[in-house]
Amino acid sequence: EVQLQASGGGLVQPGGSLKLSCAASGFTFDDYAIAWFRQAPGKEREAISCISSSGESTYYADSVKGRFTISRDNARDMMYLEMNSLTPEDTATYYCASRPAVSGALYAEVDDYTDWGQGTLVTVSS
């Protein structure tokens, strides 16, 4: 079965950096587009970054553009989110997600994705 497992969350100070990882199994990873979503208490889950199956196309939400970098290693069935210049507003549970790829297309809605990891909590606080 399809499984995604997010890891790497924790407590970090404002201005700090953190790298999240997501391990995929049970499907042909390079046939899927992947994304990172986050959900803060009392807020809706939102897409913050997406990447195509080949890794050639990316999307970033305005709130993280220039600070976060999404990447994938298809040879290792892994995806990553490098987060820099973190602020308390970045505090949330972060989820990795996947969906079958459509050539040249990126999606940023919760309902666009078919498989989800369990999430990893990132807390930005002094």
KEZAMAR-154829 format. One record per residue (C-alpha): x, y, z; residue number from 1. Coordinates in steps of 0.001 Angstrom, whole numbers, plus 500000, padded with zeros to 6 digits. Each point is the difference from the previous one (the first is absolute). Layout:
+--------+--------+--------+-----+
|      X |      Y |      Z |   n |
+--------+--------+--------+-----+
|      X |      Y |      Z | NUM |
...
+--------+--------+--------+-----+
//
This chain:
+--------+--------+--------+-----+
|      X |      Y |      Z |   n |
+--------+--------+--------+-----+
| 500000 | 500000 | 500000 |   1 |
| 501022 | 503596 | 499499 |   2 |
| 501752 | 501452 | 503026 |   3 |
| 501561 | 503378 | 500687 |   4 |
| 501877 | 500665 | 503220 |   5 |
| 500987 | 503538 | 500970 |   6 |
| 502774 | 500717 | 502474 |   7 |
| 502377 | 502724 | 501125 |   8 |
| 497683 | 502312 | 501900 |   9 |
| 500827 | 501462 | 503369 |  10 |
| 500641 | 503195 | 501914 |  11 |
| 502043 | 502719 | 498316 |  12 |
| 500727 | 503626 | 500883 |  13 |
| 498764 | 502894 | 497849 |  14 |
| 502444 | 500597 | 497174 |  15 |
| 501137 | 496404 | 500098 |  16 |
| 499870 | 497232 | 497428 |  17 |
| 498571 | 496519 | 499836 |  18 |
| 499882 | 497263 | 497371 |  19 |
| 497009 | 497697 | 499709 |  20 |
| 500089 | 496632 | 498261 |  21 |
| 497333 | 497707 | 498620 |  22 |
| 500632 | 496364 | 499136 |  23 |
| 497757 | 498355 | 497408 |  24 |
| 499228 | 496329 | 499529 |  25 |
| 497468 | 497750 | 498306 |  26 |
| 499764 | 501838 | 496686 |  27 |
| 502055 | 501161 | 497048 |  28 |
| 501268 | 503214 | 501500 |  29 |
| 501132 | 501684 | 496792 |  30 |
| 496496 | 499651 | 498496 |  31 |
| 498586 | 502328 | 502679 |  32 |
| 499997 | 503692 | 500656 |  33 |
| 500643 | 500849 | 503646 |  34 |
| 499283 | 502902 | 502315 |  35 |
| 500415 | 501376 | 503481 |  36 |
| 496969 | 501342 | 501867 |  37 |
| 499758 | 501506 | 503445 |  38 |
| 497228 | 500548 | 502504 |  39 |
| 500163 | 502324 | 502977 |  40 |
| 497513 | 499799 | 502885 |  41 |
| 496657 | 501472 | 498989 |  42 |
| 500978 | 500351 | 496345 |  43 |
| 499342 | 498041 | 496825 |  44 |
| 502639 | 497746 | 498519 |  45 |
| 501871 | 501876 | 497291 |  46 |
| 502497 | 499118 | 497301 |  47 |
| 503372 | 501644 | 500485 |  48 |
| 502047 | 498291 | 497298 |  49 |
| 499514 | 497549 | 497134 |  50 |
| 502353 | 498262 | 497599 |  51 |
| 499417 | 498073 | 496792 |  52 |
| 500889 | 496344 | 499542 |  53 |
| 503224 | 500877 | 498200 |  54 |
| 500939 | 502753 | 502440 |  55 |
| 500176 | 502577 | 497210 |  56 |
| 496947 | 502063 | 501014 |  57 |
| 499290 | 501449 | 503442 |  58 |
| 497440 | 502153 | 501782 |  59 |
| 500383 | 502019 | 503191 |  60 |
| 497395 | 501836 | 502000 |  61 |
| 500726 | 503703 | 500349 |  62 |
| 500464 | 499572 | 503738 |  63 |
| 503023 | 497722 | 499559 |  64 |
| 501442 | 501066 | 496650 |  65 |
| 503694 | 500765 | 500292 |  66 |
| 500285 | 498259 | 503376 |  67 |
| 498984 | 496386 | 499312 |  68 |
| 501332 | 497606 | 497377 |  69 |
| 498306 | 496783 | 498898 |  70 |
| 501959 | 497158 | 498446 |  71 |
| 499731 | 496305 | 499244 |  72 |
| 502393 | 497124 | 499508 |  73 |
| 498236 | 497502 | 497780 |  74 |
| 502844 | 497507 | 500289 |  75 |
| 499401 | 499797 | 503761 |  76 |
| 496195 | 500546 | 500041 |  77 |
| 500481 | 503049 | 502208 |  78 |
| 498697 | 503560 | 500037 |  79 |
| 501231 | 502930 | 502058 |  80 |
| 499096 | 503469 | 501163 |  81 |
| 502845 | 502308 | 501008 |  82 |
| 498664 | 502816 | 502179 |  83 |
| 501995 | 503135 | 500763 |  84 |
| 499362 | 503290 | 501818 |  85 |
| 497219 | 498413 | 502005 |  86 |
| 497471 | 502137 | 501866 |  87 |
| 497329 | 499145 | 502583 |  88 |
| 497430 | 500186 | 497185 |  89 |
| 501604 | 496881 | 498527 |  90 |
| 498941 | 497960 | 503031 |  91 |
| 497762 | 497209 | 498716 |  92 |
| 499741 | 496312 | 499322 |  93 |
| 501618 | 499311 | 496631 |  94 |
| 498700 | 497255 | 497724 |  95 |
| 501438 | 498414 | 496887 |  96 |
| 497565 | 498906 | 497314 |  97 |
| 500017 | 498404 | 496548 |  98 |
| 497791 | 499582 | 496954 |  99 |
| 500366 | 498337 | 496584 | 100 |
| 501944 | 502282 | 497714 | 101 |
| 498531 | 501951 | 497113 | 102 |
| 502711 | 501244 | 497702 | 103 |
| 500699 | 503688 | 500461 | 104 |
| 497366 | 500484 | 502715 | 105 |
| 500274 | 501082 | 503637 | 106 |
| 497168 | 499889 | 502545 | 107 |
| 499627 | 501821 | 503292 | 108 |
| 496664 | 498862 | 501444 | 109 |
| 499491 | 497406 | 502716 | 110 |
| 497488 | 498091 | 497863 | 111 |
| 502521 | 499670 | 497177 | 112 |
| 502110 | 497570 | 502024 | 113 |
| 499302 | 496321 | 500537 | 114 |
| 502589 | 498950 | 502586 | 115 |
| 501172 | 501669 | 503193 | 116 |
| 502662 | 499593 | 502609 | 117 |
| 499207 | 500237 | 503697 | 118 |
| 501535 | 503444 | 500429 | 119 |
| 502877 | 501346 | 502048 | 120 |
| 499705 | 502926 | 502416 | 121 |
| 502181 | 503077 | 499565 | 122 |
| 500031 | 502501 | 502854 | 123 |
| 501801 | 503321 | 499544 | 124 |
| 500485 | 501692 | 503347 | 125 |
| 502654 | 501581 | 502175 | 126 |
+--------+--------+--------+-----+
//
